[in-house]
């Protein structure tokens, strides 16, 4: 059974940085895409960034230039480096992996709070 375990969330002041990690345990036959979503209170879950098997990255406009997604394919791990954090980045962040069979796997979520 596949499980995604996230870590790295927490409380940070505006302008600070955090690094999220997500490690997949269990066997996934072929990973198509890995990504991070977030959901703020009262809002819909939105894609923050993703990276394809080929290494192509995609970011939502509000995080471009501040966040960087990367992966360790050998370890089925994806990272999100978040710099210059803003209060509007406050949300629960979820890791997502999509297999080549287009099956979705989700982490349990990790809270990121940006506040002074």
C-alpha positions as CSV (number, residue, x, y, z in Angstrom):
1,X,0.0,0.0,0.0
2,X,1.4,3.4,-1.0
3,X,1.6,6.1,1.6
4,X,2.9,9.7,1.2
5,X,4.5,11.2,4.3
6,X,5.0,14.9,4.3
7,X,7.3,16.9,6.6
8,X,8.7,20.4,7.0
9,X,5.7,22.6,7.7
10,X,5.4,25.0,10.5
11,X,5.2,28.6,11.6
12,X,7.4,31.2,9.9
13,X,7.6,35.0,9.8
14,X,6.9,36.8,6.6
15,X,10.0,36.8,4.4
16,X,11.2,33.5,5.9
17,X,11.7,30.1,4.3
18,X,10.5,26.5,4.7
19,X,11.4,23.3,2.9
20,X,8.6,20.7,2.5
21,X,9.5,17.1,1.8
22,X,7.2,14.2,0.7
23,X,8.4,10.6,0.7
24,X,6.4,7.8,-0.9
25,X,6.5,4.4,0.7
26,X,5.3,1.3,-1.1
27,X,5.6,0.5,-4.7
28,X,4.4,2.9,-7.4
29,X,4.7,1.5,-10.9
30,X,5.9,4.4,-12.9
31,X,5.5,8.0,-11.7
32,X,4.1,10.5,-14.2
33,X,4.0,13.6,-12.1
34,X,4.7,14.8,-8.6
35,X,3.3,18.0,-7.1
36,X,2.2,20.1,-4.2
37,X,-1.2,21.6,-3.7
38,X,-2.5,23.8,-1.0
39,X,-5.8,24.7,0.6
40,X,-6.4,27.8,2.7
41,X,-9.4,28.1,5.0
42,X,-12.6,28.7,3.0
43,X,-10.8,28.2,-0.3
44,X,-10.5,25.4,-2.9
45,X,-7.5,23.3,-3.1
46,X,-5.1,24.7,-5.7
47,X,-2.0,23.5,-7.5
48,X,1.1,25.2,-6.2
49,X,3.8,23.4,-8.3
50,X,4.4,20.2,-10.1
51,X,7.2,18.3,-11.9
52,X,6.9,15.7,-14.6
53,X,8.9,12.5,-15.0
54,X,10.9,14.3,-17.6
55,X,11.7,17.2,-15.3
56,X,9.4,19.8,-16.6
57,X,8.2,22.1,-13.8
58,X,5.1,24.2,-13.5
59,X,4.2,26.9,-10.9
60,X,1.1,28.9,-10.1
61,X,1.7,32.5,-10.8
62,X,1.6,33.7,-7.2
63,X,4.7,31.6,-6.2
64,X,6.9,32.0,-9.3
65,X,10.3,33.2,-8.4
66,X,9.8,32.3,-4.7
67,X,9.1,28.5,-4.7
68,X,11.2,25.7,-6.2
69,X,10.0,22.2,-6.7
70,X,12.5,19.3,-7.0
71,X,12.6,15.6,-6.7
72,X,14.8,12.6,-6.0
73,X,13.4,10.0,-8.4
74,X,15.4,7.2,-6.9
75,X,13.8,7.7,-3.5
76,X,10.3,8.7,-4.8
77,X,10.6,12.0,-2.9
78,X,9.5,15.5,-3.9
79,X,10.5,18.7,-2.2
80,X,9.2,22.3,-2.2
81,X,11.6,25.0,-1.2
82,X,9.6,28.1,-0.2
83,X,11.4,31.4,0.1
84,X,10.1,34.9,0.8
85,X,7.0,33.5,2.3
86,X,3.9,35.7,2.6
87,X,0.9,35.6,4.9
88,X,-1.2,34.6,1.8
89,X,0.9,31.4,1.5
90,X,-0.7,30.2,4.8
91,X,-2.5,26.9,4.0
92,X,-2.4,23.2,4.4
93,X,0.0,21.8,1.8
94,X,-0.6,18.4,0.2
95,X,1.8,16.2,-1.7
96,X,0.4,14.5,-4.8
97,X,1.8,11.8,-7.0
98,X,0.2,10.6,-10.2
99,X,1.3,7.3,-11.7
100,X,1.6,6.6,-15.4
101,X,-1.7,4.7,-15.0
102,X,-3.1,8.1,-13.9
103,X,-3.8,6.9,-10.3
104,X,-3.7,9.7,-7.7
105,X,-1.9,9.4,-4.4
106,X,-2.2,12.1,-1.7
107,X,-0.4,12.9,1.5
108,X,-2.1,13.8,4.8
109,X,-1.2,17.5,4.6
110,X,1.2,19.7,6.5
111,X,0.3,23.1,7.9
112,X,2.2,26.2,6.8
113,X,1.5,29.4,8.7
114,X,3.1,32.7,7.8
115,X,2.6,35.2,10.5
116,X,4.5,37.8,12.5
